[in-house]
Amino acid sequence: MTNCPKTISLLHEKMSHIEQLLLEQHPQQETEAIFNISQAAAFLHLSVATLYAKVSCREVPVSKRGKRLYFHKSELEEWVRQGRKKTVSEIQEGAVQLASGSRRKQS
């Protein structure tokens, strides 16, 4: 019985070491941020009412479970990126590429 504390201490050390090895082998994946309506509105700098209107018109990506709405941060970021307007130089570059492509086809 006198060796019990030493044995428990040794087991604890070994378990801690095993746990550390497992964490190193399989790092925990970060979970994606999921927002509720208020958090999503704040993230997008919109009012909650405006966001509800965009959801009802199916303008913004949303998941629904029961009566609750959930927004994935990555989907909201992609939605914002898709609304990006091209600069004048990007439009001109696209026009040049389109024109050079159509000239090759006519030859």
Helices and strands as residue ranges (DSSP letters): H 4-25, E 34-35, H 37-44, H 48-56, E 63-65, E 68-72, H 73-82, H 88-106
